[in-house]
Amino acid sequence: MRIVFKTTYDRDIDIHEHWGKRGAYLALLAVMAVLPFLVGEYYLAEATNTLIWSLAGMGLMVLVGHTGQVSLGHAAFLAIGAYTDAALMTAGVPFLVSFPLAGIAAGLFGALIAIPAVRMSGIYLAIATLAVFVIVEEMVILLSPITGGVGGIFAPTIEILGISFDRYAELANLYWLVLAVVVLVTWGYANLMRSPTGRSFLAVRDSEVSARALGINVTRTRALAFGLSSGVTGLAGALMGHYIGFFNYELFSIFISINLLLVVTIGGLGFIQGAFLGAILITAVPQAIAIFRDWANASLGVDLGGIPGLDTMIFSAVLIAFIIYEPAGLYGRWLKIRTWWELFPLARKDMFRRQKSYLKTERMR
């Protein structure tokens, strides 16, 4: 077990507990930075897609994992970010301006919707966000001169200082751009959760009654969380549009919202690392199933592709298994394994048993 001896108060507010953890993250970042030199274009494209899903997962994690609000309509904010960025770039606005404006547009729309929506909770809030998704989908079709309507719209090639970030011609450049955005957002997210605003998010998530008793404006806090969540998701949508190249409203379906919810749930609610682990699972499992299906057909002569819905069934079984047997998600499982090794041989078998606990003030809710 590592013992951290703190000599200054600055260590209490440090993002990392010790230099070992900081070194591990720096090593991971170094590996990610040199990834284009280590893998082919197929795996690099998958890594880029995973980073975009991680960014969208962090956006939803602010809302679900750290504020306790459920959303089934976050695909709408992906669409707002993608269409805003593509429309502005088509009009001649450079990417360095259109990209943050896409996030701001999604964030402002989310904050506007949040004013009435955050007064609801549970299934009612989920239904309200689903209604927002339907409204945005209809708006995309009605604003066809800007969005292309049913036909769709092309995302112009990103150019910064004469450097191209085309998805097919310069994939490595696009990967580095996405990686830089993800690193910056992650750094800002981690610092946000150490601030009074981030701690108010956690207070509202854990107990609204106690948060009000501490003087926290619950409605304003939830609306702020909704706006921040929508803004980060809008940034992910803008990058997703450039990654796909050409898209229409069908790309941002309700299944995208469900997958985003699965990213934060399976990755680990309440942990920034959970957004990354959930994104890896969501993007890697379908590819692993496809690779296994091709291998079975080539080596064993078994054509699994002839079985309709097999990929979806296997993928769903994996997700259900995680939800039933590990509600804390992948990162929660990792914390349990790490704690077990740190306490070995003093670790007890039932030390991670789940217990039902609640505050007396919330028994009747």
C-alpha positions as CSV (number, residue, x, y, z in Angstrom):
1,M,0.0,0.0,0.0
2,R,1.3,3.4,-1.0
3,I,1.5,6.0,1.8
4,V,1.4,9.6,0.6
5,F,3.1,12.0,3.1
6,K,1.7,15.5,2.5
7,T,3.9,18.4,3.6
8,T,1.8,21.3,2.1
9,Y,-1.8,22.1,1.6
10,D,-1.2,22.3,-2.1
11,R,-1.0,18.5,-2.1
12,D,-4.6,18.3,-1.0
13,I,-5.8,20.1,-4.1
14,D,-3.5,18.5,-6.5
15,I,-5.1,16.7,-9.5
16,H,-2.9,13.6,-8.9
17,E,-2.4,11.9,-5.5
18,H,1.3,11.3,-6.2
19,W,4.0,11.5,-8.9
20,G,3.5,7.8,-9.7
21,K,0.0,8.4,-10.9
22,R,1.1,11.5,-12.8
23,G,3.9,9.6,-14.4
24,A,1.4,6.8,-15.5
25,Y,-0.8,9.4,-17.2
26,L,2.1,11.1,-18.9
27,A,3.3,7.7,-20.2
28,L,-0.2,6.9,-21.5
29,L,-0.3,10.3,-23.2
30,A,3.1,9.7,-24.8
31,V,2.0,6.3,-26.2
32,M,-1.2,7.9,-27.6
33,A,0.9,10.7,-29.2
34,V,3.1,8.2,-31.1
35,L,0.2,5.8,-32.0
36,P,0.1,6.9,-35.7
37,F,3.7,5.5,-36.0
38,L,2.8,2.2,-34.4
39,V,-0.5,1.1,-36.0
40,G,-2.1,1.1,-39.5
41,E,-4.8,3.4,-40.7
42,Y,-7.7,1.0,-39.7
43,Y,-6.7,0.9,-36.1
44,L,-5.8,4.6,-36.1
45,A,-9.3,5.4,-37.4
46,E,-10.8,3.2,-34.6
47,A,-8.7,5.0,-32.0
48,T,-9.9,8.4,-33.4
49,N,-13.5,7.2,-33.1
50,T,-12.9,6.0,-29.6
51,L,-11.5,9.4,-28.6
52,I,-14.6,11.1,-30.0
53,W,-16.9,8.8,-28.1
54,S,-14.8,9.4,-25.0
55,L,-15.3,13.2,-25.4
56,A,-19.1,12.7,-25.8
57,G,-19.0,10.3,-22.8
58,M,-17.4,13.0,-20.6
59,G,-20.1,15.4,-21.7
60,L,-22.8,13.0,-20.5
61,M,-20.8,12.1,-17.4
62,V,-21.1,15.6,-16.1
63,L,-24.9,15.2,-16.2
64,V,-25.5,11.6,-15.3
65,G,-22.4,10.6,-13.2
66,H,-21.7,13.9,-11.4
67,T,-25.1,15.5,-11.1
68,G,-27.5,12.5,-11.1
69,Q,-29.7,13.6,-14.1
70,V,-30.7,11.1,-16.7
71,S,-30.7,12.1,-20.4
72,L,-32.0,10.0,-23.3
73,G,-31.6,12.9,-25.9
74,H,-27.9,13.7,-25.9
75,A,-27.7,12.7,-29.6
76,A,-29.5,16.0,-30.2
77,F,-26.5,18.0,-28.9
78,L,-24.2,15.9,-31.0
79,A,-26.3,16.9,-34.0
80,I,-26.3,20.6,-33.0
81,G,-22.5,20.6,-32.7
82,A,-22.0,18.8,-36.0
83,Y,-24.4,20.9,-38.0
84,T,-23.3,24.2,-36.5
85,D,-19.7,23.5,-37.2
86,A,-20.3,22.3,-40.8
87,A,-22.6,25.2,-41.6
88,L,-20.2,27.8,-40.3
89,M,-17.2,26.3,-42.1
90,T,-19.3,26.1,-45.3
91,A,-20.0,29.8,-44.9
92,G,-16.2,30.5,-44.8
93,V,-15.7,30.6,-41.0
94,P,-12.3,28.9,-40.0
95,F,-12.4,25.8,-37.9
96,L,-10.7,27.5,-34.9
97,V,-13.7,29.8,-34.7
98,S,-16.5,27.4,-35.8
99,F,-15.4,24.6,-33.5
100,P,-15.8,26.5,-30.2
101,L,-19.0,28.2,-31.6
102,A,-20.5,24.7,-32.2
103,G,-19.9,23.9,-28.5
104,I,-21.3,27.2,-27.4
105,A,-24.4,26.8,-29.5
106,A,-25.0,23.3,-28.1
107,G,-24.4,24.5,-24.6
108,L,-26.7,27.5,-24.9
109,F,-29.5,25.3,-26.4
110,G,-29.0,22.8,-23.6
111,A,-29.1,25.6,-20.9
112,L,-32.2,27.0,-22.5
113,I,-33.9,23.6,-22.4
114,A,-32.7,22.9,-18.9
115,I,-34.6,25.9,-17.4
116,P,-37.9,24.0,-17.4
117,A,-36.5,20.4,-17.7
118,V,-34.3,20.4,-14.6
119,R,-37.3,20.9,-12.4
120,M,-38.2,17.3,-13.2
121,S,-36.3,14.2,-12.2
122,G,-36.1,10.5,-12.9
123,I,-38.2,9.1,-15.7
124,Y,-39.9,12.5,-16.3
125,L,-36.6,14.1,-17.0
126,A,-35.6,11.2,-19.3
127,I,-38.9,11.6,-21.3
128,A,-38.3,15.4,-21.5
129,T,-34.8,14.9,-23.0
130,L,-36.2,12.4,-25.4
131,A,-38.7,15.0,-26.5
132,V,-35.9,17.5,-27.0
133,F,-34.2,14.9,-29.3
134,V,-37.4,14.7,-31.4
135,I,-37.6,18.5,-31.6
136,V,-34.0,18.8,-32.8
137,E,-34.5,16.1,-35.4
138,E,-37.5,17.9,-36.8
139,M,-35.6,21.2,-36.8
140,V,-32.8,19.7,-38.8
141,I,-35.3,18.7,-41.5
142,L,-37.1,22.0,-41.5
143,L,-33.8,24.0,-41.7
144,S,-32.9,22.3,-44.9
145,P,-31.2,25.3,-46.5
146,I,-28.6,25.2,-43.7
147,T,-28.6,21.6,-42.7
148,G,-29.2,19.9,-46.1
149,G,-32.4,18.4,-44.7
150,V,-32.9,14.7,-45.5
151,G,-30.1,14.8,-48.0
152,G,-27.4,15.7,-45.5
153,I,-24.4,17.9,-45.5
154,F,-20.7,17.6,-46.1
155,A,-18.3,18.5,-43.3
156,P,-15.5,20.7,-45.0
157,T,-11.9,19.7,-44.6
158,I,-10.2,21.2,-41.5
159,E,-7.3,23.4,-42.3
160,I,-5.2,25.2,-39.6
161,L,-2.2,27.3,-40.6
162,G,-2.1,25.6,-44.0
163,I,-2.1,22.1,-42.4
164,S,-4.9,19.7,-43.6
165,F,-6.8,17.5,-41.2
166,D,-8.7,15.5,-43.7
167,R,-10.2,12.2,-42.5
168,Y,-9.0,10.1,-45.5
169,A,-6.0,12.0,-46.8
170,E,-4.4,13.1,-43.4
171,L,-5.8,10.7,-40.8
172,A,-2.8,11.1,-38.5
173,N,-3.3,14.9,-38.3
174,L,-7.0,14.5,-37.5
175,Y,-6.1,12.0,-34.8
176,W,-3.7,14.4,-33.2
177,L,-6.2,17.2,-33.3
178,V,-8.9,15.0,-31.7
179,L,-6.3,13.9,-29.1
180,A,-5.4,17.5,-28.2
181,V,-9.1,18.4,-27.8
182,V,-9.7,15.4,-25.6
183,V,-6.7,16.1,-23.4
184,L,-7.7,19.8,-22.9
185,V,-11.3,18.9,-22.1
186,T,-10.2,16.2,-19.7
187,W,-7.8,18.6,-17.9
188,G,-10.6,21.2,-17.6
189,Y,-13.1,18.5,-16.5
190,A,-10.7,17.3,-13.7
191,N,-10.2,20.9,-12.5
192,L,-13.9,21.6,-12.6
193,M,-14.7,18.7,-10.3
194,R,-12.2,20.1,-7.7
195,S,-13.8,23.6,-7.8
196,P,-16.8,24.7,-5.7
197,T,-19.0,24.3,-8.8
198,G,-18.0,20.7,-9.3
199,R,-18.5,20.0,-5.6
200,S,-22.0,21.5,-5.8
201,F,-22.7,19.0,-8.7
202,L,-21.8,16.1,-6.4
203,A,-23.8,17.6,-3.5
204,V,-26.9,17.8,-5.7
205,R,-26.3,14.3,-7.0
206,D,-26.0,12.7,-3.5
207,S,-28.8,14.6,-1.8
208,E,-30.8,17.5,-3.0
209,V,-32.3,18.1,0.4
210,S,-28.8,18.4,2.0
211,A,-27.6,20.5,-0.9
212,R,-30.4,23.0,-0.3
213,A,-29.6,23.0,3.4
214,L,-26.0,24.0,2.6
215,G,-27.3,27.0,0.5
216,I,-26.8,25.5,-2.9
217,N,-29.3,26.7,-5.6
218,V,-30.2,23.2,-6.9
219,T,-32.1,24.5,-10.0
220,R,-29.3,26.7,-11.1
221,T,-26.7,24.0,-10.4
222,R,-28.5,21.4,-12.5
223,A,-29.1,23.9,-15.3
224,L,-25.4,24.8,-15.3
225,A,-24.5,21.1,-15.4
226,F,-26.9,20.5,-18.3
227,G,-25.4,23.4,-20.2
228,L,-21.8,22.3,-19.7
229,S,-22.8,18.7,-20.6
230,S,-24.5,19.9,-23.8
231,G,-21.5,22.0,-24.8
232,V,-18.9,19.3,-24.4
233,T,-21.2,16.9,-26.3
234,G,-21.6,19.5,-29.0
235,L,-17.8,19.6,-29.4
236,A,-17.8,15.8,-29.8
237,G,-20.5,16.1,-32.4
238,A,-18.5,18.6,-34.4
239,L,-15.5,16.2,-34.4
240,M,-17.8,13.3,-35.3
241,G,-19.1,15.2,-38.3
242,H,-15.5,15.7,-39.6
243,Y,-14.7,12.1,-38.9
244,I,-17.7,10.8,-40.8
245,G,-17.3,13.4,-43.6
246,F,-20.9,13.3,-44.8
247,F,-23.9,13.0,-42.5
248,N,-27.6,13.6,-42.2
249,Y,-30.1,13.5,-39.3
250,E,-30.2,9.7,-39.4
251,L,-26.6,9.5,-38.0
252,F,-27.7,11.0,-34.7
253,S,-30.4,8.5,-33.8
254,I,-31.9,7.5,-30.5
255,F,-29.5,4.6,-30.5
256,I,-26.6,7.0,-30.2
257,S,-28.2,8.4,-27.1
258,I,-28.6,4.9,-25.6
259,N,-25.0,4.0,-26.5
260,L,-23.8,7.2,-24.8
261,L,-25.7,6.3,-21.7
262,L,-24.1,2.8,-21.8
263,V,-20.7,4.4,-22.1
264,V,-21.0,6.2,-18.8
265,T,-22.8,3.4,-17.1
266,I,-20.5,0.6,-18.1
267,G,-17.4,2.7,-17.9
268,G,-18.1,3.7,-14.3
269,L,-20.6,6.4,-13.1
270,G,-18.9,9.3,-11.4
271,F,-15.4,8.7,-12.7
272,I,-13.8,10.6,-15.6
273,Q,-11.8,7.4,-16.4
274,G,-15.1,5.6,-16.9
275,A,-15.9,7.7,-20.0
276,F,-12.8,6.4,-21.6
277,L,-13.2,2.8,-20.6
278,G,-16.8,2.8,-21.6
279,A,-15.9,4.3,-25.0
280,I,-13.3,1.6,-25.5
281,L,-15.8,-1.1,-24.8
282,I,-18.5,0.4,-27.0
283,T,-16.2,0.8,-30.0
284,A,-14.0,-2.3,-29.5
285,V,-16.6,-5.0,-28.8
286,P,-18.4,-4.7,-32.2
287,Q,-15.0,-4.7,-34.0
288,A,-13.9,-7.8,-32.0
289,I,-17.1,-9.6,-32.9
290,A,-16.6,-8.8,-36.6
291,I,-13.0,-10.0,-36.5
292,F,-14.0,-13.2,-34.8
293,R,-16.8,-13.8,-37.3
294,D,-14.4,-13.4,-40.2
295,W,-11.9,-15.7,-38.5
296,A,-14.6,-18.4,-37.9
297,N,-15.6,-18.2,-41.5
298,A,-12.0,-18.4,-42.9
299,S,-10.6,-21.0,-40.4
300,L,-13.5,-23.1,-39.3
301,G,-15.8,-22.7,-42.3
302,V,-18.6,-21.5,-40.0
303,D,-20.6,-18.7,-41.5
304,L,-21.8,-16.7,-38.5
305,G,-22.7,-13.8,-40.8
306,G,-25.7,-15.9,-42.0
307,I,-27.3,-15.7,-38.5
308,P,-29.3,-12.4,-38.4
309,G,-28.8,-10.3,-35.3
310,L,-25.9,-12.4,-33.9
311,D,-23.6,-9.4,-33.5
312,T,-26.3,-7.4,-31.7
313,M,-27.2,-10.3,-29.5
314,I,-23.6,-10.9,-28.3
315,F,-23.0,-7.2,-27.8
316,S,-26.2,-6.9,-25.8
317,A,-25.3,-10.0,-23.7
318,V,-21.9,-8.4,-22.8
319,L,-23.5,-5.1,-21.8
320,I,-26.2,-6.9,-19.7
321,A,-23.6,-8.9,-17.9
322,F,-21.7,-5.8,-16.9
323,I,-24.9,-4.1,-15.7
324,I,-25.9,-7.1,-13.6
325,Y,-22.6,-8.3,-12.2
326,E,-20.6,-5.0,-12.0
327,P,-22.9,-2.0,-11.6
328,A,-19.8,0.1,-10.6
329,G,-18.6,-0.3,-14.2
330,L,-15.1,-1.1,-15.5
331,Y,-13.3,1.5,-13.5
332,G,-15.2,0.4,-10.4
333,R,-13.9,-3.1,-11.0
334,W,-10.4,-1.8,-11.4
335,L,-10.6,0.1,-8.1
336,K,-11.7,-3.1,-6.3
337,I,-8.9,-5.1,-7.8
338,R,-6.3,-2.5,-6.9
339,T,-7.7,-2.2,-3.4
340,W,-7.6,-6.0,-3.0
341,W,-4.0,-6.1,-4.0
342,E,-3.1,-3.2,-1.7
343,L,-4.7,-4.8,1.3
344,F,-3.5,-8.4,0.5
345,P,-3.5,-10.6,2.6
346,L,-5.8,-8.6,4.8
347,A,-8.5,-8.1,2.2
348,R,-11.9,-9.7,3.2
349,K,-14.1,-11.5,0.8
350,D,-17.2,-9.3,1.6
351,M,-15.4,-6.0,1.7
352,F,-17.1,-4.8,-1.5
353,R,-20.6,-6.0,-0.7
354,R,-23.2,-3.5,-1.8
355,Q,-25.3,-2.0,0.9
356,K,-28.5,-0.1,0.7
357,S,-28.2,3.2,2.4
358,Y,-30.2,6.4,2.4
359,L,-30.7,9.6,4.4
360,K,-33.7,9.8,6.7
361,T,-34.8,12.9,4.9
362,E,-35.1,11.0,1.6
363,R,-36.9,7.8,2.8
364,M,-40.3,9.1,1.5
365,R,-39.0,10.2,-1.9
